[in-house]
Amino acid sequence: MDESRASGEWISDAFALEGVALSRLSMGLADDANRALGALGLGFNDSTHDGVVDAMMKQGLIASSGYSLWLDGEGPLHREPPFHR
């Protein structure tokens, strides 16, 4: 573990990404953290709060919860994926 920590509360708000709007997305709002970073959780539903993918399915924006990530690229933000050989 990297000793990162954050605390806060769950909120619900509108969320838009590339023209797709989610009307009631539950998100964690960190009001105290020991490092600054932004994250968009795409993980599995924890059965208490829907993630972005689950919310998109429930609101009829996508038909499947399957997705892929493209980890190749160029420029200053490009990094090798941790499993790259």
C-alpha positions in Angstrom: 0.0 0.0 0.0 1.2 3.5 -0.7 -0.2 5.1 2.6 -2.7 7.3 0.6 -5.9 8.2 2.5 -8.9 10.3 2.1 -12.1 10.9 4.0 -15.3 12.7 3.3 -18.9 11.9 2.4 -21.1 10.5 -0.3 -22.9 13.0 -2.5 -25.3 12.7 -5.5 -25.1 15.2 -8.4 -25.3 15.5 -12.2 -22.2 14.4 -14.1 -21.4 14.9 -17.7 -18.6 13.5 -19.8 -18.2 13.9 -23.6 -21.9 15.0 -24.0 -23.3 12.1 -21.9 -25.0 13.3 -18.8 -25.8 11.2 -15.8 -28.6 12.8 -13.7 -28.0 11.3 -10.3 -24.5 9.9 -9.9 -23.3 9.0 -6.4 -19.7 10.2 -5.8 -17.3 10.4 -2.9 -16.5 14.0 -2.0 -13.1 14.0 -0.2 -12.7 16.9 2.3 -9.5 15.6 3.7 -6.7 13.8 2.0 -2.9 13.3 2.3 -2.3 13.7 -1.4 -3.8 15.6 -4.3 -5.1 13.5 -7.2 -8.3 13.1 -9.2 -9.9 9.8 -10.0 -12.8 8.5 -11.9 -14.0 5.1 -10.5 -14.9 2.6 -13.1 -14.8 -0.4 -10.9 -17.5 -2.9 -9.9 -20.7 -1.9 -8.1 -20.3 -2.2 -4.4 -24.1 -2.8 -4.1 -24.4 0.5 -2.1 -23.3 3.1 -4.7 -23.4 2.7 -8.5 -20.2 3.4 -10.3 -20.2 5.4 -13.6 -20.7 2.3 -15.8 -23.6 1.0 -13.6 -25.3 4.4 -13.6 -25.0 4.6 -17.4 -26.7 1.2 -17.7 -29.5 2.0 -15.3 -30.2 5.3 -17.1 -30.3 3.5 -20.5 -27.3 5.3 -21.9 -25.4 2.0 -22.7 -26.5 -1.6 -23.2 -23.6 -3.4 -21.5 -21.3 -2.8 -18.6 -18.3 -4.1 -20.6 -15.6 -1.5 -21.4 -12.0 -1.4 -22.4 -9.1 1.0 -21.7 -6.6 2.1 -24.3 -3.3 2.4 -22.5 -1.1 3.4 -25.4 -0.3 6.9 -26.4 2.2 9.7 -26.8 3.0 12.9 -25.1 3.9 14.0 -21.5 1.1 12.0 -19.9 2.0 8.7 -21.6 3.3 6.0 -19.3 3.9 2.3 -19.7 1.2 0.2 -18.1 2.4 -1.7 -15.0 1.9 -5.0 -16.7 3.7 -4.1 -19.9 6.6 -6.4 -20.9 
